C-alpha cells in the first residue's frame, strides 16, 4: 500500500480492526504511518483499549456498525433512554 501511495494511486492509508499489539507492530515497520483505524464502535462494542491506542498513535477513528449488531438492544443506558422518551432503541 505504501508503494500505491508513492505512485499516486491513493492519498492516504488506513487500517481496520487494529488493536494495540497490532498497532505497535505496524508502527515499528512502516515508512508511511496510516491515517485512520476503522473499528467496530457502538454503544455495545466500545473497544476502549483499541480506541486509546489509536488516539495515542494519532490515528483517526472511523466507526463501522455504529448502531450495533443486535447487542445494542441490551445496553441498559439505551433501554433507559428509550423508555424515558417512549421510543424504541432502534
RAURJO-V961227 format. One record per pair of residues at least 24 apart in sequence whose ideal C-beta (glycine too) atoms are under 10 Angstrom apart, sorted by the first residue. I is the first residue (numbers start at 1). J is the second residue. D is the distance in whole Angstrom. If there is no record, write none. Layout:
BEGIN
I/J/D, I/J/D
END
This chain:
BEGIN
1/30/9, 1/32/8, 1/34/9, 2/30/7, 2/31/6, 2/32/5, 3/31/10, 3/32/10, 5/31/10, 5/32/6, 6/31/9, 6/32/8, 11/35/9, 12/36/7, 12/60/10, 14/38/6, 14/59/8, 14/60/8, 14/62/7, 15/39/10, 15/54/9, 15/59/8, 16/40/9, 16/62/9, 16/64/8, 17/47/9, 17/50/8, 17/64/9, 18/50/7, 18/53/8, 18/54/8, 18/57/9, 18/59/8, 19/47/8, 19/49/7, 19/50/5, 19/53/7, 19/54/9, 20/49/6, 20/50/7, 20/52/8, 20/53/4, 20/54/9, 20/56/9, 20/57/9, 21/49/10, 21/53/9, 22/50/9, 22/53/9, 23/50/8, 23/53/5, 23/54/7, 23/56/9, 23/57/6, 23/59/8, 24/53/8, 24/57/9, 26/57/9, 27/53/10, 27/57/6, 27/59/9, 33/57/8, 33/58/8, 33/59/8, 34/59/6, 34/60/9, 35/59/7, 35/60/6, 35/62/10, 36/60/4, 36/61/7, 36/62/5, 37/61/6, 37/62/7, 38/62/4, 38/63/8, 38/64/6, 39/63/7, 39/64/7, 39/65/9, 40/64/6, 40/65/5, 40/66/9, 40/68/9, 40/69/8, 41/65/8, 41/66/6, 41/68/10, 42/66/5, 42/67/6, 42/68/4, 42/69/8, 42/71/8, 42/72/6, 42/75/9, 43/67/9, 43/68/6, 43/71/9, 43/72/6, 43/74/10, 43/75/5, 43/77/7, 43/78/6, 43/89/9, 44/68/5, 44/69/8, 44/70/8, 44/71/4, 44/72/5, 44/73/8, 44/74/7, 44/75/5, 44/78/8, 45/69/8, 45/71/7, 45/72/9, 45/75/10
END
